[in-house]
Amino acid sequence: MNHNGKNERIKRRYARYLKDAKRKSETTIDAALGAIDRFEGYMKQRDFAKFHIEQAIGFKDHLAIQRNERTGATLSKATLLHTLADLRAFFIWLADQPGYQRRIRYSDADYFSLSLKDTAIAKAENDAEGPTLEQVRHVLATMLAGTDIEKRNRALIAFTLLTGIRDDAIASMRLKHIDLKEGRVTQDAREVRTKASKTMVTFFFPVGDDIHEIVEDWLNFLVRERQWGLNDPLFPATRVKIGDSGGFAPAGLERRGWTTSAPIRAIFRDAFNAAGLPYYNPHSFRKTLARHGLELCRSNEAMKAWSQNLGHEKMLTTLTSYGQIDVRRQGELLRKMGHPNQPSDPASLLAAVQELLGRSR
């Protein structure tokens, strides 16, 4: 594909703007540049300064019929929404740049928008808000643990449930960040790729001794059997070599961590598929834990601690973004309300809500 030199220069400036001015992560910048490249390809590398709104309208129609390379299905509404949002932000920025100010208006960027109906579909939450604890246990029970790689993969899924830590942070974590005795993980932003470069302390969630045991066995395996030190990765990358057939084949573990979270998502996908369950990504485990917290916490203080353990500064973030009740549980609770064991106390309920809102600020 031919490149437009002028476009490449302005894209580099935009990438620097996102990194240094907006302080966006490399992943976010890559996604934004990917959306811009997609539009530029549709426009056959035409100069961005020659943009007009009909191009945005045509691109939306073009994007709506594109297919996912892996699944073959048309792109989801969520993918369309994110792609167009990245392009809208780019053209708003572009409208203020020398050489583009007279050619592009701020309002032109609004044409990179989905209809209100499609936006609502894209933002709608799925009924499946994450696996149940029983489903995760089923996955772990079906996973092998004979080789080093199998042990790692099984411990990875157990650790994600035990801590709720995001996949990119897990990929960059070292043994020294784990305190088994205290059941504590220190996400040091100087060494761990945390969200918004935020240092935080996470304690093990009470999800069962069996989950804790899998993680403990993994740590003991690395330290006692493999003689790994505190600066070695918690979940090392796979070593590959040339196999007997001439292709690449796994050959144990490297003494280094993953540079991205993509291998973690692949492990999750393979594990859930092998267990006969739909794929749940690592981030969905945070929703599982939020639901579990709603069942276990008996006070506002306990719920605040649970929310804080997920890395949320405000408890309402946990309740509104992660703590949705699935439809089955929703119906169960409503049916129970029709047959209460004891009369409710409206005054106590009001006081609890007021306290909840006060603590979440």
C-alpha positions as CSV (number, residue, x, y, z in Angstrom):
1,M,0.0,0.0,0.0
2,N,1.3,3.4,-0.9
3,H,1.7,6.0,1.8
4,N,0.9,9.6,1.9
5,G,3.9,11.4,3.4
6,K,1.9,14.4,4.6
7,N,-0.6,12.1,6.3
8,E,2.1,10.1,8.0
9,R,3.7,13.3,9.4
10,I,0.4,14.5,10.9
11,K,-0.4,11.1,12.3
12,R,3.0,11.1,14.1
13,R,2.2,14.5,15.5
14,Y,-1.2,13.2,16.7
15,A,0.4,10.2,18.3
16,R,2.8,12.5,20.2
17,Y,-0.2,14.6,21.3
18,L,-2.0,11.6,22.6
19,K,1.1,10.4,24.5
20,D,2.5,13.6,25.9
21,A,-0.5,15.9,26.2
22,K,-3.4,13.5,26.8
23,R,-1.1,10.9,28.6
24,K,-2.7,8.0,26.8
25,S,-1.3,4.5,27.0
26,E,0.5,2.8,24.1
27,T,-2.5,0.5,23.6
28,T,-4.9,3.4,23.4
29,I,-2.6,5.2,20.9
30,D,-2.3,2.1,18.8
31,A,-6.1,1.7,18.6
32,A,-6.5,5.3,17.6
33,L,-3.9,5.1,14.9
34,G,-5.5,1.8,13.7
35,A,-8.8,3.6,13.3
36,I,-7.1,6.4,11.3
37,D,-5.3,3.9,9.1
38,R,-8.6,2.2,8.4
39,F,-10.2,5.4,7.3
40,E,-7.1,6.4,5.3
41,G,-7.2,3.0,3.5
42,Y,-10.8,3.6,2.6
43,M,-9.9,7.0,1.2
44,K,-6.9,5.5,-0.7
45,Q,-4.4,7.6,1.1
46,R,-6.0,10.9,0.0
47,D,-4.8,14.0,1.9
48,F,-6.7,14.5,5.1
49,A,-6.9,18.2,4.2
50,K,-9.2,17.3,1.4
51,F,-11.7,15.7,3.8
52,H,-15.4,16.4,3.4
53,I,-18.4,15.0,5.3
54,E,-19.5,12.7,2.5
55,Q,-16.4,10.7,3.1
56,A,-17.3,10.1,6.7
57,I,-20.8,9.1,5.8
58,G,-19.5,6.7,3.1
59,F,-16.9,5.3,5.5
60,K,-19.6,4.4,8.1
61,D,-21.5,2.4,5.4
62,H,-18.3,0.8,4.4
63,L,-17.4,-0.1,8.0
64,A,-20.8,-1.6,8.7
65,I,-20.3,-4.4,6.1
66,Q,-16.7,-5.3,7.1
67,R,-16.1,-8.6,8.7
68,N,-14.0,-9.7,11.6
69,E,-10.9,-11.5,10.2
70,R,-11.0,-14.2,13.0
71,T,-14.7,-15.0,13.2
72,G,-15.9,-13.9,9.8
73,A,-18.9,-12.1,11.4
74,T,-19.7,-8.4,10.7
75,L,-18.0,-6.0,13.1
76,S,-19.9,-5.5,16.3
77,K,-21.6,-2.2,17.1
78,A,-19.1,-1.7,19.9
79,T,-16.2,-1.9,17.4
80,L,-17.9,0.5,15.1
81,L,-18.5,2.9,18.0
82,H,-14.9,2.9,19.2
83,T,-13.5,3.2,15.7
84,L,-15.7,6.2,14.9
85,A,-15.0,7.8,18.3
86,D,-11.3,7.6,17.6
87,L,-11.8,9.2,14.2
88,R,-14.0,12.0,15.6
89,A,-11.4,12.8,18.2
90,F,-8.7,12.9,15.5
91,F,-10.6,15.3,13.2
92,I,-11.5,17.6,16.1
93,W,-7.8,17.9,16.8
94,L,-7.0,18.2,13.1
95,A,-9.3,21.1,12.7
96,D,-7.1,23.2,15.0
97,Q,-3.8,22.4,13.2
98,P,-2.0,24.7,10.8
99,G,-2.8,23.8,7.2
100,Y,-6.1,22.2,8.1
101,Q,-8.0,25.0,10.0
102,R,-9.5,26.5,6.9
103,R,-10.4,23.1,5.4
104,I,-11.9,21.2,8.3
105,R,-14.5,22.5,10.8
106,Y,-15.1,21.1,14.2
107,S,-18.6,20.2,13.4
108,D,-17.4,18.0,10.5
109,A,-16.1,15.5,13.1
110,D,-19.6,14.9,14.3
111,Y,-20.3,12.9,11.1
112,F,-18.1,10.1,12.6
113,S,-21.0,9.1,14.8
114,L,-23.4,6.1,15.0
115,S,-27.1,6.6,15.1
116,L,-28.7,6.9,18.5
117,K,-30.1,3.4,18.1
118,D,-26.8,1.8,17.1
119,T,-25.0,3.7,19.9
120,A,-27.5,2.3,22.5
121,I,-26.9,-1.2,21.1
122,A,-23.2,-0.7,21.3
123,K,-23.3,0.4,24.9
124,A,-25.8,-2.2,26.0
125,E,-24.5,-4.6,28.6
126,N,-24.6,-8.3,27.8
127,D,-26.7,-10.5,30.0
128,A,-23.6,-12.6,30.7
129,E,-21.6,-10.2,32.9
130,G,-18.8,-12.7,33.5
131,P,-18.5,-16.3,34.5
132,T,-20.0,-17.7,37.7
133,L,-17.6,-19.0,40.3
134,E,-18.8,-22.5,39.5
135,Q,-17.9,-22.0,35.8
136,V,-14.4,-20.9,36.6
137,R,-14.0,-23.9,38.9
138,H,-15.2,-26.1,36.1
139,V,-12.6,-24.6,33.8
140,L,-9.8,-25.1,36.3
141,A,-10.9,-28.7,36.9
142,T,-10.7,-29.5,33.2
143,M,-7.2,-28.0,32.8
144,L,-4.1,-30.2,32.8
145,A,-1.2,-29.4,35.1
146,G,1.5,-31.8,34.0
147,T,3.9,-29.6,32.1
148,D,5.3,-26.3,33.2
149,I,3.2,-24.5,30.6
150,E,0.0,-26.3,31.8
151,K,0.8,-25.4,35.4
152,R,1.3,-21.8,34.5
153,N,-1.9,-21.6,32.5
154,R,-4.0,-23.1,35.3
155,A,-2.4,-20.8,37.9
156,L,-3.0,-17.8,35.7
157,I,-6.7,-18.2,35.6
158,A,-6.9,-19.0,39.3
159,F,-4.8,-15.9,40.1
160,T,-7.0,-13.7,38.0
161,L,-10.0,-14.8,40.0
162,L,-8.2,-14.6,43.3
163,T,-7.1,-10.9,42.7
164,G,-9.2,-9.4,40.0
165,I,-6.1,-7.7,38.7
166,R,-6.1,-6.5,35.0
167,D,-4.4,-8.7,32.5
168,D,-1.7,-6.2,31.4
169,A,-0.7,-5.8,35.1
170,I,-0.5,-9.6,35.5
171,A,1.7,-9.9,32.4
172,S,4.3,-7.6,33.9
173,M,4.2,-8.8,37.5
174,R,7.2,-10.3,39.3
175,L,7.4,-12.7,42.2
176,K,8.4,-10.0,44.6
177,H,5.1,-8.3,44.2
178,I,3.3,-11.3,45.9
179,D,3.1,-11.8,49.6
180,L,1.5,-15.2,50.2
181,K,1.6,-14.9,54.0
182,E,-0.4,-11.7,54.0
183,G,-2.4,-12.7,50.9
184,R,-1.4,-9.4,49.3
185,V,-0.3,-8.1,45.9
186,T,1.6,-4.8,45.5
187,Q,0.9,-3.3,42.1
188,D,3.9,-1.0,41.9
189,A,3.4,1.3,38.9
190,R,7.1,1.7,38.5
191,E,7.4,-2.0,37.5
192,V,3.8,-3.2,36.8
193,R,1.7,-1.9,33.9
194,T,-1.2,-0.7,36.0
195,K,-4.1,1.3,34.7
196,A,-3.3,5.0,34.6
197,S,0.1,4.2,36.2
198,K,-1.6,3.9,39.6
199,T,0.2,2.1,42.4
200,M,-2.2,0.0,44.5
201,V,-2.4,-2.8,47.0
202,T,-4.7,-5.8,46.3
203,F,-5.6,-8.5,48.8
204,F,-6.7,-11.9,47.8
205,F,-10.5,-12.1,47.5
206,P,-12.3,-14.8,49.5
207,V,-13.2,-17.1,46.6
208,G,-12.2,-20.4,48.1
209,D,-9.2,-22.3,49.5
210,D,-9.1,-24.4,46.4
211,I,-8.3,-21.3,44.2
212,H,-5.8,-20.0,46.7
213,E,-4.1,-23.4,46.8
214,I,-3.6,-23.5,43.0
215,V,-1.8,-20.1,43.2
216,E,0.3,-21.1,46.2
217,D,1.4,-24.3,44.5
218,W,2.5,-22.3,41.4
219,L,4.6,-19.9,43.5
220,N,6.2,-22.8,45.4
221,F,6.9,-24.6,42.1
222,L,8.7,-21.5,40.7
223,V,10.7,-20.8,43.9
224,R,11.5,-24.3,45.2
225,E,11.6,-26.5,42.1
226,R,12.8,-24.0,39.4
227,Q,14.9,-21.8,41.8
228,W,13.5,-18.6,40.6
229,G,14.2,-15.3,42.4
230,L,12.1,-12.3,43.4
231,N,12.8,-10.4,40.2
232,D,11.7,-13.2,38.0
233,P,8.2,-13.0,36.3
234,L,5.2,-14.3,38.1
235,F,3.9,-15.7,34.8
236,P,6.7,-16.3,32.3
237,A,6.4,-16.3,28.6
238,T,6.5,-19.5,26.6
239,R,9.8,-20.6,25.1
240,V,9.6,-21.7,21.5
241,K,11.9,-23.8,19.3
242,I,11.9,-25.5,16.0
243,G,9.9,-28.7,16.3
244,D,10.3,-32.0,14.5
245,S,7.9,-30.9,11.7
246,G,10.0,-27.8,11.0
247,G,7.6,-25.4,12.6
248,F,7.7,-23.5,15.9
249,A,6.7,-25.5,19.0
250,P,6.5,-24.7,22.7
251,A,9.5,-25.8,24.8
252,G,8.9,-24.7,28.4
253,L,9.1,-21.3,30.0
254,E,11.3,-18.3,29.3
255,R,12.8,-16.4,32.3
256,R,11.0,-13.3,31.2
257,G,7.5,-12.0,31.3
258,W,5.0,-11.2,28.5
259,T,5.3,-7.8,26.8
260,T,1.6,-7.7,26.1
261,S,-1.6,-9.2,27.5
262,A,-2.5,-10.9,24.2
263,P,-1.1,-14.3,25.3
264,I,-3.2,-14.2,28.5
265,R,-6.4,-13.7,26.6
266,A,-5.4,-16.6,24.3
267,I,-4.9,-18.9,27.3
268,F,-8.4,-17.9,28.6
269,R,-10.0,-18.5,25.3
270,D,-8.5,-21.9,24.9
271,A,-9.3,-22.9,28.5
272,F,-13.0,-21.9,28.3
273,N,-13.4,-23.5,24.8
274,A,-11.8,-26.7,26.0
275,A,-14.3,-26.8,29.0
276,G,-17.2,-26.4,26.6
277,L,-18.1,-22.9,27.9
278,P,-18.3,-19.5,26.0
279,Y,-15.2,-17.4,26.2
280,Y,-14.9,-15.0,29.0
281,N,-11.9,-12.6,28.9
282,P,-9.8,-11.8,31.9
283,H,-11.5,-8.5,32.5
284,S,-14.9,-10.2,32.9
285,F,-13.6,-11.8,36.1
286,R,-13.8,-8.4,37.8
287,K,-17.5,-8.5,37.1
288,T,-17.7,-11.9,38.7
289,L,-15.9,-10.6,41.8
290,A,-18.2,-7.5,42.0
291,R,-21.2,-9.8,42.0
292,H,-19.6,-12.0,44.6
293,G,-19.0,-9.0,46.7
294,L,-22.7,-8.0,46.6
295,E,-23.5,-11.4,48.0
296,L,-20.9,-11.5,50.8
297,C,-20.7,-7.9,52.0
298,R,-23.0,-7.2,55.0
299,S,-22.0,-3.6,55.6
300,N,-21.2,-0.4,53.7
301,E,-17.6,-0.6,55.1
302,A,-17.2,-4.1,53.8
303,M,-18.5,-3.1,50.4
304,K,-16.1,-0.1,50.3
305,A,-13.2,-2.4,51.1
306,W,-14.3,-4.8,48.4
307,S,-14.6,-1.9,45.9
308,Q,-11.2,-0.5,46.9
309,N,-9.6,-3.9,46.4
310,L,-10.8,-3.8,42.8
311,G,-8.9,-0.5,42.5
312,H,-12.0,1.7,42.5
313,E,-11.8,5.1,44.2
314,K,-15.6,5.4,44.3
315,M,-17.8,2.6,45.5
316,L,-20.5,3.6,42.9
317,T,-18.0,2.6,40.2
318,T,-18.2,-1.0,41.4
319,L,-21.9,-0.9,41.8
320,T,-22.8,0.7,38.5
321,S,-20.1,-0.5,36.1
322,Y,-19.3,-4.0,37.5
323,G,-22.0,-4.9,40.0
324,Q,-25.0,-5.5,37.7
325,I,-27.2,-8.4,38.8
326,D,-27.8,-10.9,36.1
327,V,-31.3,-11.6,34.9
328,R,-31.6,-14.9,36.7
329,R,-30.6,-13.4,40.1
330,Q,-32.8,-10.4,39.4
331,G,-35.9,-12.6,39.1
332,E,-34.9,-14.7,42.2
333,L,-34.6,-11.6,44.3
334,L,-37.9,-10.1,43.1
335,R,-39.7,-13.4,43.9
336,K,-38.3,-13.4,47.4
337,M,-39.5,-9.9,48.0
338,G,-43.0,-11.1,47.4
339,H,-42.6,-13.5,50.4
340,P,-40.5,-11.6,53.0
341,N,-39.4,-13.4,56.1
342,Q,-39.7,-10.2,58.1
343,P,-41.1,-6.7,57.6
344,S,-38.7,-4.3,56.0
345,D,-37.6,-1.1,57.7
346,P,-37.9,1.8,55.3
347,A,-36.0,4.2,57.6
348,S,-33.1,1.8,57.9
349,L,-33.0,1.3,54.1
350,L,-33.0,5.1,53.5
351,A,-30.2,5.5,56.0
352,A,-28.2,2.8,54.3
353,V,-28.6,4.4,50.9
354,Q,-27.6,7.8,52.2
355,E,-24.5,6.4,53.8
356,L,-23.6,4.5,50.6
357,L,-23.9,7.7,48.5
358,G,-21.9,9.7,51.1
359,R,-19.1,7.1,51.2
360,S,-18.8,6.9,47.4
361,R,-18.0,10.6,47.0
